[in-house]
Amino acid sequence: MGVSTIHGAESFYEFLRPSHREKKAFVCNGSACMCAGTQEPLKKKLQEKLGDDKVGEMFCLGHCYENNAFHYDGENYAGNDINKIDQIIKGEDIVQEKFFSKSYASTSFLMDDKLSNLDQFNEQLKKFIATDKQEITKSLLDSNLTGRGGAGFPTGMKWDFCRKAPSEKKYVICNADEGDSGAFSDRYLLEDQPLKVLFGMVICGYVIGSDEGVLYIRGEYPKSIEAINGAINSLKKAGLLGENILGTKFSFDLNICIGQGAYICGEETALIASIEGRRAEVDVRPPFPVTEGLYKKPTVVNNVETLAAATGILINGADKFSAIGNKKSAGTKLVCFDSFFNNPGVYEVEMGTPMKKVLNDIGGGFKEPIKALQIGGPLGGVIPITEIEKLNLDFQEFTAAGFMLGHASIVSIPKDFPMVEYIHHLFEFSAEESCGKCFPGRLGSYRGKEMFDQAKNKTAKIPLKLLNELLVTMQKGCLCALCGAIPTPIMNILKYFGDEMKDDMVKDN
């Protein structure tokens, strides 16, 4: 491999840059912590202890339910942990609060304890690797399970396409690069339900004819990496991973690839490039990974929750899953509530549940006045409180209304938070995290950020016509959903909160 290729890959990733390695602590700069107003006071406290030039930033550490999040010496801290900073610096162990989790589903597919130990894993694995492969894909198709990472492609169909792809070598990839602000559902599954996720990967490997799986876990989740690594080692010792599992001809092994601070790796082709050691740039599709994926071999890429749901369906039955919600939005979904809710945490909720019930009965309502919610991460829609109560927890309903359910992560925007500042944050995020491959993504994000830099600094007003043209160009011209979907929340804000920003804008360029 050439020196330029190595340098190109190394310089792409935030964690590998010299500027990152010089820092000692990193403050979460995700949307939830920004709206909660914890970032600047936290940064100041850390700088007092470590030095002004020793504190950097990381995007969303998955502690949106308590905020005040920071990363120090390979571990994440949040909430009241900053008050124990002297103990943390000394390397002393501290007691950390765990997020609350609960299932509100009539049948739990994601939070039950039916696959929580090695004996249960052994029993279920013995059953399903003796089951016809087509019968397994039929169960997933009958369940109407669609991808839980946001794309919404039928899971059974994806597995079947890859099963039929001609190749002696195939791969299974678990996309555990959860980076959306407000989202910590993958964290819950990786840390509290690791065997469910791994079982889904093993069965997928059996179905498609693969002997190797890779979990791509973001480096910002050290406890998730530790939990999965421990679970994999336990399975290997029990003979439930490796060569000739349970005395059969089926062999399957798992490896972990740790992300290095690039949000774009949540996009499947960028993720594949990253595993291969390349710059995490998005590839044009087709071909899709099911026919040409990792190392050009057929590959199934599934999100963490999708794999756990597949496990739940096989154990509990496809009919129970499909009976919830509707054909295109079936089963249950993990929903995350941030610190503005009276009941912050992660909950399993039935699809089709009215959002009014989700927010008020399950989430407990809000601690202070909220004017809008961003649901589905930085690429998800920004929904006024007055509009959200008209919707149900349904992928298609959200899309038809001009929003996006995506990961079902929720970031609450307080009544007094300026929307000009929120749009600036979104453009700043996309400019920083763009892979840079396509012109609309690389240049469009920066042009948008520049417009809102000037508005924030009161040096110029935002040219509304030019802004709308820019958003349409990005929406239609970008290669992937990072810069191609960032216009959605911005357009939502312009539509519903335009009056709030009228003094910052001019209609003509």
JORATA-V45718 format. One record per backbone hydrogen bond with DSSP energy under -0.5 kcal/mol. CO is the residue of the C=O (numbers start at 0). NH is the residue of the N-H. If there is no record, write none. Layout:
CO NH
CO NH
//
This chain:
1 5
2 6
3 7
4 8
5 9
6 10
7 11
8 11
8 12
9 12
12 15
12 16
13 16
16 19
16 20
17 21
19 22
23 72
24 55
25 70
26 57
29 33
30 34
31 35
32 36
32 37
32 38
33 36
37 41
38 42
39 43
40 44
41 45
42 46
43 47
44 48
45 49
46 50
50 53
51 54
53 23
53 24
53 55
55 26
57 28
57 59
62 65
62 66
63 338
66 78
68 27
69 76
70 25
71 74
74 71
76 69
77 80
78 81
79 82
80 83
81 84
83 87
84 88
85 89
86 90
86 91
87 90
93 95
99 345
101 347
106 108
112 115
116 120
117 121
118 122
119 123
120 124
121 125
122 126
123 127
124 128
126 129
127 130
131 135
132 136
133 137
134 138
135 139
136 140
137 141
138 142
139 143
139 144
140 143
143 329
144 154
146 149
146 151
152 146
153 157
154 158
155 159
156 160
157 161
158 162
159 163
160 164
164 166
169 210
170 299
171 213
172 174
172 301
173 175
173 215
174 303
175 177
175 217
179 182
181 409
183 187
184 188
185 189
186 190
187 191
187 192
188 192
192 195
192 196
193 197
194 198
195 199
196 200
197 201
198 202
199 203
200 204
201 205
202 206
203 207
204 208
204 209
210 252
211 171
212 254
213 173
213 215
214 216
214 256
215 175
216 258
217 220
220 224
221 225
222 226
223 227
224 228
225 229
226 230
227 231
228 232
229 233
230 234
231 235
232 236
233 237
234 239
234 240
235 238
238 245
241 251
243 246
244 247
248 250
249 244
251 241
252 212
254 214
256 216
256 258
259 14
260 262
261 264
262 265
263 266
266 270
267 271
268 272
269 273
270 274
271 275
272 277
273 276
278 280
287 290
287 291
288 298
292 295
293 296
296 292
297 170
298 300
299 172
299 301
301 174
302 306
303 307
304 308
305 309
306 310
307 311
308 312
309 313
310 314
311 315
312 316
316 320
317 321
318 322
320 323
320 330
323 330
328 325
330 350
332 348
334 346
335 409
336 344
337 340
339 366
340 343
344 336
345 101
346 334
346 348
347 103
348 332
349 352
352 392
353 356
353 357
354 358
355 359
356 360
356 361
357 362
358 364
362 342
364 341
368 414
370 384
371 412
372 374
372 382
373 410
376 379
380 374
380 382
381 383
382 372
383 386
383 387
384 388
386 389
387 390
390 354
391 393
392 351
393 397
394 398
395 399
396 400
397 402
398 401
403 380
404 407
407 335
408 375
408 376
409 411
410 373
411 413
412 370
412 371
413 416
415 417
417 421
418 422
419 423
420 424
421 425
422 426
423 427
424 428
425 429
426 430
427 431
428 432
429 433
437 441
438 442
438 443
439 443
440 444
441 445
442 446
443 447
444 448
445 449
446 450
447 451
448 452
449 453
450 454
451 455
452 456
453 458
453 459
454 457
461 463
461 505
462 466
463 467
464 468
465 469
466 470
467 471
468 472
469 473
470 474
471 475
472 476
473 477
479 483
480 484
481 485
484 487
484 488
485 489
486 490
487 491
488 492
489 493
490 494
491 495
492 496
493 497
496 500
497 500
498 501
500 503
501 504
503 461
505 463
506 464
//
